[in-house]
Amino acid sequence: MRILITGARGFVGTHLSNASTAAGHEVIACTRDDCDFESGVAEVRSRMSRLIEEAEPDALIHLTGPLPTSDAERCRLLCVDGTRGLLEALEGFPGTRLVAAGSASEIGTFSEPRPCVDEDVTCNPISDYAKGKLAQSEAVLESGGTSIRLFNSTGPGQGTNVVAGRVIHQLAKGATELKIRETSSVRDFLDVRDAADAFLLAAERLPAGRYNVCSGKPRSIGDLVDLACEVAGISDLNIDVEIPDYQGDFVCGDPSLLESHGWSRKFELDQTLRDFLAWACA
């Protein structure tokens, strides 16, 4: 099949492109030069209509989006206006399956541990990024597409804009002191290669809908740091915690729905961090 991927050169997009090619699919990469999703509804609609007509994809996987630290205006342009322009473009191509990247941030967080949440949990987004991603996901679902609710993906190729990336890159540089904001929050960490497999499965054959892409295993930031140090073979590292008494929050996903359709994780977190560290040291 032919798969058009927006954000194909990004962190997830690179792994997804590799997985798609390995599975025998033809990948058409959509970069910012092809379509600037911050350019407004009409421009996005025009650019994407032309690109879809030329590429004739069987599936379109939409990964382009803001960073979690982006301001409200950028989140609105990318998640709301950009998505609207894309959906309007796709109205002319009903045979193209749409899969879009959602985010666990749509859910919000919980002050205390609780069972891992499924796709039907009531969402309480907190940040501008989370609100934008939820608006995008709802629009995609309303259009008959699939929203992949991606939890904390990590692995080779990731930068320092997330906690796992900051930890691994510091270790790769031979840091004698590890600087970290807090260690008590609990998250659900997943290998980016497993996430790529989930996006590909959605493009190939999943029924339309929302799917959690996660490990189902809650881990504190402190546990992540300890495991990263373990795989790096470091036992005497000084850890400088900026807010040592921070009362962390909790969120963890339930992947049962996706697993019922044949998806399963290939990587445990220690292997993910080991591969990430090897990549960062190369």
N, C-alpha and C positions, 0 to 999 in steps of 0.2 A: 504494500500500500504506500501511498504518498502522504507524508506527514509534514505539514507546515508548522514550524515552531517559532513563536515570537520569543525574544529573549534567549535565542539559541546559543549565544556566546557567554551567557551568565553562568553562575555556579551550577544550578540545577540543569540548565539548558545544555551545557557541555556534556554532562553525564547522560542526559536523555538522548541527545543526538548520537552519542556513541552506542547506547543500548539499542536505539532504533536501527542504526546501520548494521549492528551485529545481528539483529533479528531479520535482516534482509529487506528492510523498508528503505524507501528513498526519502531523505530528509531535505526539505527546503527551508533554509534559515531566513527568518525575517529579522533584520537588524534595525537600528534607529535610522539608518540611511534609507531603508525601505519605507518605514512608517514611524513617525514621531508621535507616540501616544499622548503626548502633552500638547498637541497642536490643535485640539478642539474636535468636537463631534464630526462636523462636516468634513474636515480634512482627513481625519482617521477613516471615516466611511469611504471617502473617495480613494485614498491610498490602498486600503485593504480590499476594496472591491476589485480594483485593478490587479492587485497581487494574487488574490484568490482566483480570479478569472484566468490569469496566466499560468498559475501553478497547478490548478485543478486538483487540490488535495482531497484525499478521502477523509482526513482528520486534520483539525487545527488545534494545536496545544498552545494556550496563551499563558506564557510565563512572565511577560513584561509587567513590572509593577514597581512601586516605590520601595525604599528601604524603610525598616521600622522606625528610623529616626527622622523620616521626611516630614516636612511641615504640612499643615492642613490643606493648603492650596495645591501642593504637588500631589498629595493623596487624592484630592478631588479630581484633578485633571486626569491622572492615570487610572484610578479605580472606577470612577463614575463616568466622566465624559469619554475617556478612552474606551472603556468597555461598551458604552452605549454606541459609539461609532462602529466598533467591531461587530456588535450584534446587528446593527442596521445593515452593515455590509453583508453579513451572512444570510440575511433574509432573502437575498437573491440566489443563494446556493444551498438549498435545503438538503442536498445530499452530503454536505460536509459535516462531520461529527465534531462538536466543540467540547474541549476539555480545558478547564481553566484552573489556575493555581489559587486556592484559598489559603487560609492561615489559621492555625490554632489560636492566634490572638483574637479572632472573632469571638471566641468563647468568653474571654476574660479570664480571671483567675479566682481561686478560692482561698480563704484565709486558713482553712484547715484541710488535712488530708481527707479524701473521699474516694469512692470507687471511680475507676477510669470512666470517662464520659463517652457516650456514644454520639451518633450523628444528630440525635433529637434533643440534645441538651439545650436549655434556654440560654441564649447568648447575651452577654453583658459586656460589649466591647468598651475598652477604656480609652485607648489612645486614638489619635486621628488616623493612624495607620490601620488599626483594628476596625474602626468604624468604616473606613473606606473599603477594606477587604470584605467586610460583611455585606456592604451594599453591592459590591461586585458579584459576590457569590450568589446573592439573592436574585440579581438580574440574570445571571447565567442560568440558574435553575428555572426561573420563570420562562426562559426562552427554550427550555427543553434540553439544555446542555448538562455537562457534568462538572461538579466542583470538587476538586481534590483538596481536602482540609489537611494541609501539611503541618506537622508538628516540627520539632526542632531538628532539622536535618543538618548533618555535618559530615565531614570527610575530606579527602584529597581535593585541593583546588579552592578551599574556602578561605576567605580573607579574615580580617580582624574585627569585623563589625558585629560579631556575635561572641558569646563567652567561650565556646569551645575553640573557636579560631584564635582568640586572644591567648588562651592558655597554650595551645599547641605551638603557635608562632614564637611565644616567649621561650618555651622549652627548646625549640629548634635553634634559637640564637644562643643557647647556652646560658640562659639567665641564672643567676645565683639567688635571685629573689623574684618571686612570682607576685605580681600585683593584680588584685581582683577586688571587685566592688563588694560582693557579699557571697556567702556560701550556703545559706539556709533554704533558698527557694528550690522548689522541686519541679522538674520539667521532664518531658518525654523525648529522649534523644534517639535519632534514627539515622542510619547510614544513607547518604545521598544516593548511593547506587540502588538501594532498595526503594527509595522514593522514585527514582527514575523508572524502575520496573513497574511501579504502580501507575504512573502517568501513561506508560506505554500500554499496559493492560487496559486502561480506560479507553485509550484511542482505538484499541483493537476490538474489544468486545464487551465492555461493561455496560449494563443498562444505565441510562441517564440517571443522575441523582448526585447526592453528596456522599463522599467517602472519607473517613478518617484514614490518614496515612501516618502511622505511628508504630511504636514498639509495644505499647501497653505496659511498659516497665518504668515506674517513676524513679527518678534519681535526683538527689540533691546536687547543687552546684559543687558542694564540698566533695561528694562522692566522685563527681566527674574529674575534679582536680586530682584527687588521690589516684584514680585509675590512670589518668594521663601521666602522672609522675611514675607510677608503677611500670607502665609500658616503656617509658623512657629510661628506666633503670636508675631513677634518682630517688634517694631516700633522705637526703639532708637539705632539701630546699627550704628556704625561709619563705613563708607565704604571708604577704602583707595584705590584710583584709581591710578595705577602706571603711566599711560599716560593720564591725564585728558583732554588734548586738541587733542587727537587722532582723526583723520578724518576717521571714520569707513567706511567699504564697505558693500555691500548689495548682498544677494542672497536668493531667495525664490522659491520653486517649485510649479508647477501646478499638482495636483493629478488626474485630470479629466480622463485621459486614464485608470488608474487603477480603478477608481470609476465606469467607464462604464462597467467594468467586475464584479462588485458586491462587491468590497472592500469598506469599510467605517471605519472611525476612531471610536473607542469606548471611548477614553479618551481625555478630555480636559487637557490643560497643568497644570492647578491648581491641578487637581486630580493626574496627573503624579508626580508632585513635592511633593504632600502630601504623596503619597505612597512611593516615594523615600526616603523622610525624615524619615518616620516611619521605613523603612528597615534599614537606616543608624543608627538610634538611638537604634535599637534592640540589 
